[in-house]
Each structure stands twice: as C-alpha cells, then as structure tokens.
Amino acid sequence: MRAFDRNARIAWSLVAVVGGMLALAYAAVPLYEIFCKATGFAGTPQIVAQDSERPILERTVTVRFDSNIESGLPWRFQPVEREVRVKLGEEKLVFFRATNLSQQPIVGTATYNVTPETAGPWFDKVQCFCFTEQLLKPGQSVDMPVVFFVDPAMDKDRRYDNIRTITLSYTFFEAKTARAKTLLGGTPANGSGKGG
C-alpha cells in the first residue's frame, strides 16, 4: 500500500508541475506585453496621457510608418502618409486607413512596435487605434488616428544622438475574442474572405 501511496503522490506532483507549466505558458504572452508596454522593451512605444507641459525642441526626427496584415485577412491597410518630420516633444496626428475587401464583417486588432528598438522608450503614443478591436463591414474603409510624440528627454542622452529616423510598424490580425464575436452580433468571425 505504501508503494501505491508513493506512486500516487508522485503522479499528483507531476500533474501539478505540468499544470503549473501550462498556466505559466498561457500567462507568458500577456505578461510579456504588459512588461514591454511599461518599459519600452523590444521597441514597444510608451503609452501616455496628453501633457501640454513638455518642451518642444528644434531637433527633428523622421517618423516612418509601416503597415502589415496577417496572411488570410482580406483587408487593405496602409498609412495615409508614409512619413512625417516632427520636432522632439511635438504632438503629431497621423492616420492609417483600413478597408475590408471581403463580403462579410470582420473584426481586426493591431499589434505594433518601433524600430530601432532603442527608440521604443522615447516614442510616446497618446491615442491609438490599436487599443480597441476594429469592426469593418463589407467594403467599409476607416481612417484610424494615431497621436504621438517623441520624448524631448531623448535629446539629453548623447547615446541617442544618432537616432534620426524612427519606424512605427503595425500588423493587423483577425480578432477572435468574445468581444469580437459580440461586435459581430454573435456571428462567428471569419476572415477567410469566402464569397468576396
């Protein structure tokens, strides 16, 4: 009986270890995203509230915009302007345009990053469409705003003197969350583009 008890304890311990590993794996992506957003790690821009107190410097950088879509998502997605020149501290409004090319409604969500990665902590977004899932009806186009600035404090650190161009890149994916299904009125989200 003791051998059976010992084997049962070992089996339950292994089940607990595997369960813990699965829970950590499941939580790793959202925790990593939270970490990146909080620290600017891996080129993740900072998210800030509007602040009119920061100085606007004469130093400028060119901000380029890159747009991508997940394979199989029947959308067209591009920046309205390919690049803008901004002064450090200057708040800038730009737009990205998304068009649903299919014959059915689709909900999309965007991820983003900044290159070079060293510019991530200095690139501050005030408003961004990536914060919400976007519902596009068949054939619908929308212009989605991004409000950002490059932190003027970057100018105080000589290590960043060589940053003259920053690229803000977005990738749209089909959203398959419960909220996306609600936006679709309870119909299943399907970005395959069938019938269109």
PESULLIN-V496934 format. One line per field, one symbol per residue. psi: psi as a letter, one per 40 degrees, with the letter a starting at -180 (. if undefined). burial: I if it has 16 or more other C-alpha atoms within 10 Angstrom, else O. Layout:
# PESULLIN-V496934
psi: ???
burial: ???
This chain:
# PESULLIN-V496934
psi: ddddddddddddddddddddddddddedddddddddddeeifehiihiihheeiihidhiihhihihiiihehfihhiidhdiihiihehhhhiiihhhheifiiihiiiiiihiideedeehhhdiheeeiihhhiheiiihhihhiihheedeehdeedehehhhhhihhihhfiddddddefeihhheeehe.
burial: OOOOOOOOOOOOOOOOOOOOOOOOOOOOOOOOOOOIIOOIIIIIIIIOOOOOOOOIOOOIIOIIIIIIIOOOIIIOIIIOOOIOOIIIIIIIOIIIIIIIIIIIIIIIIIOIIIIOIIIIIIIIIIIIIIOOIIIIIIOOIOIIIIIIIIIIOIIOOOOOOOOOIIIIIIIIIIIIOOOIIOIIOOOOIIIOIOOO
